[in-house]
C-alpha cells in the first residue's frame, strides 16, 4: 500500500481556498500561494526554541529559524496541525497554543531559486518536554533568550530564515 502524499491548501491572493497540491510538487521557482503556519515554542524559563534546518531541506537548508513550521492538511484544524508538526519535527507536545500574528504573509526566494510563498499565521506555544528532533527536519536546536535572538538575527541575518526576521520585527510591534 502506497503512502498518501502530503498536500497543501492553495490560496487566492485574497486568502481564499482554491484547491490543493502535493507538497512535494508545490515548492518550485514558481511556488503557488498556499497556507502554512509558524510556531515559536517557549519553555518555563521564558526561552524560545530555535532550530537549524536540516541540510536535506529543499529550502533554506542549514539556516536557523523559528521552532518549527508546517502546512495544515486540507480540512485540518490549524491547532491540530501545529500539535502534529511539533511531534513530527521536534518530538514534543505543545500546549497553550496562541495565535500572535494572524495576517503574516511572505514571499522569499532562497539561493537555489526555490520560492516560499505563504499566508503563514504565526503562533506561540509552550512545552515542558525534552526536545528530540527529527534529523530529516532539524540538524540542531537551542533554547535562546528572546532578546539575544533578536540581536543575533539583526547582526547576522544571513544565518537565519528570512521569515524569522520578518516575524520578529512584527512581534516587536505588538
VOTORVEX-912312 format. One record per residue (C-alpha): residue in three letters; x, y, z. Coordinates in Angstrom, 2 decimals. Layout:
<vextor res="ALA" xx="X" yy="Y" zz="Z"/>
...
END
This chain:
<vextor res="UNK" xx="0.00" yy="0.00" zz="0.00"/>
<vextor res="UNK" xx="1.47" yy="3.35" zz="-1.00"/>
<vextor res="UNK" xx="1.58" yy="6.34" zz="1.30"/>
<vextor res="UNK" xx="-0.77" yy="9.24" zz="0.51"/>
<vextor res="UNK" xx="1.29" yy="12.31" zz="-0.46"/>
<vextor res="UNK" xx="1.17" yy="15.27" zz="1.92"/>
<vextor res="UNK" xx="-0.97" yy="18.07" zz="0.47"/>
<vextor res="UNK" xx="-1.09" yy="21.82" zz="0.97"/>
<vextor res="UNK" xx="-4.03" yy="24.20" zz="0.65"/>
<vextor res="UNK" xx="-3.71" yy="26.57" zz="-2.31"/>
<vextor res="UNK" xx="-4.95" yy="30.13" zz="-1.80"/>
<vextor res="UNK" xx="-6.09" yy="33.03" zz="-3.93"/>
<vextor res="UNK" xx="-4.38" yy="36.38" zz="-3.47"/>
<vextor res="UNK" xx="-7.30" yy="37.29" zz="-1.18"/>
<vextor res="UNK" xx="-6.58" yy="34.24" zz="1.00"/>
<vextor res="UNK" xx="-9.50" yy="32.09" zz="-0.17"/>
<vextor res="UNK" xx="-9.02" yy="28.34" zz="-0.51"/>
<vextor res="UNK" xx="-8.90" yy="27.50" zz="-4.22"/>
<vextor res="UNK" xx="-7.54" yy="23.96" zz="-4.30"/>
<vextor res="UNK" xx="-4.88" yy="21.57" zz="-3.09"/>
<vextor res="UNK" xx="-1.49" yy="20.42" zz="-4.36"/>
<vextor res="UNK" xx="1.06" yy="17.82" zz="-3.38"/>
<vextor res="UNK" xx="3.57" yy="19.42" zz="-1.01"/>
<vextor res="UNK" xx="6.45" yy="17.73" zz="-2.84"/>
<vextor res="UNK" xx="5.43" yy="19.46" zz="-6.08"/>
<vextor res="UNK" xx="4.35" yy="22.92" zz="-4.87"/>
<vextor res="UNK" xx="7.73" yy="24.37" zz="-3.77"/>
<vextor res="UNK" xx="9.43" yy="25.39" zz="-7.02"/>
<vextor res="UNK" xx="10.72" yy="28.54" zz="-8.67"/>
<vextor res="UNK" xx="7.04" yy="29.36" zz="-9.32"/>
<vextor res="UNK" xx="5.52" yy="28.36" zz="-5.96"/>
<vextor res="UNK" xx="1.79" yy="28.99" zz="-5.78"/>
<vextor res="UNK" xx="0.43" yy="30.90" zz="-2.78"/>
<vextor res="UNK" xx="-0.51" yy="28.38" zz="-0.09"/>
<vextor res="UNK" xx="-1.43" yy="28.08" zz="3.58"/>
<vextor res="UNK" xx="1.23" yy="27.43" zz="6.23"/>
<vextor res="UNK" xx="1.99" yy="28.28" zz="9.85"/>
<vextor res="UNK" xx="4.99" yy="29.13" zz="12.00"/>
<vextor res="UNK" xx="5.27" yy="28.39" zz="15.70"/>
<vextor res="UNK" xx="7.57" yy="29.83" zz="18.37"/>
<vextor res="UNK" xx="7.86" yy="27.44" zz="21.32"/>
<vextor res="UNK" xx="8.80" yy="28.68" zz="24.81"/>
<vextor res="UNK" xx="9.90" yy="26.82" zz="27.90"/>
<vextor res="UNK" xx="9.15" yy="27.54" zz="31.56"/>
<vextor res="UNK" xx="12.23" yy="29.79" zz="31.77"/>
<vextor res="UNK" xx="10.86" yy="32.08" zz="29.04"/>
<vextor res="UNK" xx="13.42" yy="30.93" zz="26.46"/>
<vextor res="UNK" xx="12.40" yy="30.38" zz="22.86"/>
<vextor res="UNK" xx="13.36" yy="27.29" zz="20.89"/>
<vextor res="UNK" xx="15.25" yy="27.99" zz="17.66"/>
<vextor res="UNK" xx="16.17" yy="25.25" zz="15.23"/>
<vextor res="UNK" xx="18.67" yy="24.84" zz="12.43"/>
<vextor res="UNK" xx="17.01" yy="23.37" zz="9.38"/>
<vextor res="UNK" xx="18.34" yy="20.01" zz="8.19"/>
<vextor res="UNK" xx="20.82" yy="20.18" zz="5.33"/>
<vextor res="UNK" xx="18.48" yy="17.92" zz="3.34"/>
<vextor res="UNK" xx="15.65" yy="20.51" zz="3.37"/>
<vextor res="UNK" xx="14.62" yy="21.81" zz="-0.06"/>
<vextor res="UNK" xx="14.51" yy="25.45" zz="1.05"/>
<vextor res="UNK" xx="16.95" yy="27.26" zz="3.32"/>
<vextor res="UNK" xx="18.91" yy="24.14" zz="4.31"/>
<vextor res="UNK" xx="21.17" yy="24.68" zz="7.31"/>
<vextor res="UNK" xx="19.80" yy="28.06" zz="8.38"/>
<vextor res="UNK" xx="18.47" yy="28.84" zz="11.84"/>
<vextor res="UNK" xx="14.77" yy="29.57" zz="12.13"/>
<vextor res="UNK" xx="11.81" yy="29.63" zz="14.50"/>
<vextor res="UNK" xx="10.89" yy="26.47" zz="16.42"/>
<vextor res="UNK" xx="9.00" yy="24.83" zz="13.55"/>
<vextor res="UNK" xx="6.79" yy="25.48" zz="10.55"/>
<vextor res="UNK" xx="4.32" yy="23.39" zz="8.62"/>
<vextor res="UNK" xx="1.26" yy="23.19" zz="6.45"/>
<vextor res="UNK" xx="-2.21" yy="22.19" zz="7.62"/>
<vextor res="UNK" xx="-3.67" yy="19.39" zz="5.55"/>
<vextor res="UNK" xx="-6.84" yy="20.18" zz="3.61"/>
<vextor res="UNK" xx="-9.67" yy="20.39" zz="6.17"/>
<vextor res="UNK" xx="-7.30" yy="20.09" zz="9.16"/>
<vextor res="UNK" xx="-7.77" yy="22.43" zz="12.09"/>
<vextor res="UNK" xx="-4.73" yy="24.72" zz="12.50"/>
<vextor res="UNK" xx="-4.22" yy="23.81" zz="16.19"/>
<vextor res="UNK" xx="-4.27" yy="20.11" zz="15.28"/>
<vextor res="UNK" xx="-1.70" yy="20.75" zz="12.53"/>
<vextor res="UNK" xx="0.57" yy="22.57" zz="14.98"/>
<vextor res="UNK" xx="0.34" yy="19.75" zz="17.53"/>
<vextor res="UNK" xx="1.02" yy="17.17" zz="14.78"/>
<vextor res="UNK" xx="4.01" yy="19.06" zz="13.41"/>
<vextor res="UNK" xx="5.56" yy="19.72" zz="16.86"/>
<vextor res="UNK" xx="5.58" yy="15.98" zz="17.47"/>
<vextor res="UNK" xx="6.89" yy="15.16" zz="13.98"/>
<vextor res="UNK" xx="9.72" yy="17.73" zz="13.85"/>
<vextor res="UNK" xx="10.74" yy="18.02" zz="17.49"/>
<vextor res="UNK" xx="9.26" yy="15.04" zz="19.35"/>
<vextor res="UNK" xx="7.44" yy="17.38" zz="21.73"/>
<vextor res="UNK" xx="3.92" yy="18.09" zz="22.84"/>
<vextor res="UNK" xx="2.85" yy="21.72" zz="22.98"/>
<vextor res="UNK" xx="0.19" yy="23.50" zz="24.98"/>
<vextor res="UNK" xx="-1.23" yy="27.00" zz="25.31"/>
<vextor res="UNK" xx="-1.18" yy="27.46" zz="21.52"/>
<vextor res="UNK" xx="-1.91" yy="31.15" zz="20.82"/>
<vextor res="UNK" xx="-2.26" yy="32.99" zz="17.53"/>
<vextor res="UNK" xx="0.07" yy="36.03" zz="17.67"/>
<vextor res="UNK" xx="0.36" yy="37.21" zz="14.03"/>
<vextor res="UNK" xx="-2.84" yy="36.23" zz="12.22"/>
<vextor res="UNK" xx="-2.02" yy="38.11" zz="8.99"/>
<vextor res="UNK" xx="1.63" yy="37.18" zz="8.46"/>
<vextor res="UNK" xx="2.36" yy="36.62" zz="4.79"/>
<vextor res="UNK" xx="5.60" yy="36.43" zz="2.91"/>
<vextor res="UNK" xx="7.33" yy="35.52" zz="-0.32"/>
<vextor res="UNK" xx="11.06" yy="34.72" zz="-0.29"/>
<vextor res="UNK" xx="13.47" yy="33.14" zz="-2.76"/>
<vextor res="UNK" xx="16.36" yy="31.04" zz="-1.47"/>
<vextor res="UNK" xx="19.79" yy="30.83" zz="-3.10"/>
<vextor res="UNK" xx="18.73" yy="27.86" zz="-5.25"/>
<vextor res="UNK" xx="15.80" yy="29.83" zz="-6.69"/>
<vextor res="UNK" xx="13.11" yy="27.91" zz="-4.79"/>
<vextor res="UNK" xx="10.30" yy="30.18" zz="-3.66"/>
<vextor res="UNK" xx="8.37" yy="30.19" zz="-0.40"/>
<vextor res="UNK" xx="5.02" yy="31.93" zz="-0.99"/>
<vextor res="UNK" xx="2.77" yy="31.58" zz="2.02"/>
<vextor res="UNK" xx="-0.02" yy="33.03" zz="4.06"/>
<vextor res="UNK" xx="1.51" yy="31.89" zz="7.31"/>
<vextor res="UNK" xx="-0.20" yy="32.77" zz="10.62"/>
<vextor res="UNK" xx="2.30" yy="32.78" zz="13.48"/>
<vextor res="UNK" xx="1.62" yy="31.01" zz="16.77"/>
<vextor res="UNK" xx="3.23" yy="30.84" zz="20.17"/>
<vextor res="UNK" xx="3.16" yy="27.67" zz="22.28"/>
<vextor res="UNK" xx="4.72" yy="26.20" zz="25.41"/>
<vextor res="UNK" xx="6.38" yy="22.86" zz="26.11"/>
<vextor res="UNK" xx="7.87" yy="21.16" zz="29.13"/>
<vextor res="UNK" xx="9.22" yy="18.25" zz="27.06"/>
<vextor res="UNK" xx="12.82" yy="17.45" zz="26.20"/>
<vextor res="UNK" xx="13.39" yy="18.15" zz="22.51"/>
<vextor res="UNK" xx="14.07" yy="15.06" zz="20.37"/>
<vextor res="UNK" xx="14.45" yy="16.46" zz="16.85"/>
<vextor res="UNK" xx="13.70" yy="14.51" zz="13.69"/>
<vextor res="UNK" xx="17.02" yy="14.55" zz="11.78"/>
<vextor res="UNK" xx="15.19" yy="14.84" zz="8.45"/>
<vextor res="UNK" xx="13.84" yy="18.19" zz="9.67"/>
<vextor res="UNK" xx="16.26" yy="19.64" zz="12.25"/>
<vextor res="UNK" xx="20.08" yy="19.50" zz="12.49"/>
<vextor res="UNK" xx="20.43" yy="21.44" zz="15.75"/>
<vextor res="UNK" xx="18.37" yy="23.33" zz="18.30"/>
<vextor res="UNK" xx="18.98" yy="25.87" zz="21.02"/>
<vextor res="UNK" xx="16.91" yy="27.48" zz="23.75"/>
<vextor res="UNK" xx="17.57" yy="31.21" zz="23.34"/>
<vextor res="UNK" xx="16.88" yy="34.28" zz="25.38"/>
<vextor res="UNK" xx="14.40" yy="36.27" zz="23.22"/>
<vextor res="UNK" xx="16.49" yy="39.48" zz="23.37"/>
<vextor res="UNK" xx="19.64" yy="37.56" zz="22.39"/>
<vextor res="UNK" xx="17.77" yy="36.02" zz="19.47"/>
<vextor res="UNK" xx="16.67" yy="39.46" zz="18.26"/>
<vextor res="UNK" xx="20.27" yy="40.69" zz="18.46"/>
<vextor res="UNK" xx="21.61" yy="37.64" zz="16.61"/>
<vextor res="UNK" xx="19.08" yy="37.97" zz="13.78"/>
<vextor res="UNK" xx="19.78" yy="41.70" zz="13.48"/>
<vextor res="UNK" xx="23.56" yy="41.15" zz="13.46"/>
<vextor res="UNK" xx="23.74" yy="38.11" zz="11.18"/>
<vextor res="UNK" xx="20.52" yy="37.95" zz="9.16"/>
<vextor res="UNK" xx="22.12" yy="35.64" zz="6.57"/>
<vextor res="UNK" xx="22.32" yy="32.87" zz="9.19"/>
<vextor res="UNK" xx="18.54" yy="32.90" zz="9.76"/>
<vextor res="UNK" xx="15.47" yy="32.26" zz="7.64"/>
<vextor res="UNK" xx="14.05" yy="35.47" zz="6.22"/>
<vextor res="UNK" xx="10.62" yy="34.72" zz="7.68"/>
<vextor res="UNK" xx="12.07" yy="34.57" zz="11.21"/>
<vextor res="UNK" xx="13.48" yy="38.07" zz="10.85"/>
<vextor res="UNK" xx="10.21" yy="39.42" zz="9.48"/>
<vextor res="UNK" xx="8.21" yy="37.69" zz="12.22"/>
<vextor res="UNK" xx="10.45" yy="39.09" zz="14.96"/>
<vextor res="UNK" xx="10.05" yy="42.61" zz="13.52"/>
<vextor res="UNK" xx="6.26" yy="42.28" zz="13.59"/>
<vextor res="UNK" xx="6.21" yy="40.68" zz="17.04"/>
<vextor res="UNK" xx="8.21" yy="43.64" zz="18.43"/>
<vextor res="UNK" xx="5.39" yy="45.95" zz="17.31"/>
<vextor res="UNK" xx="2.74" yy="44.12" zz="19.36"/>
END
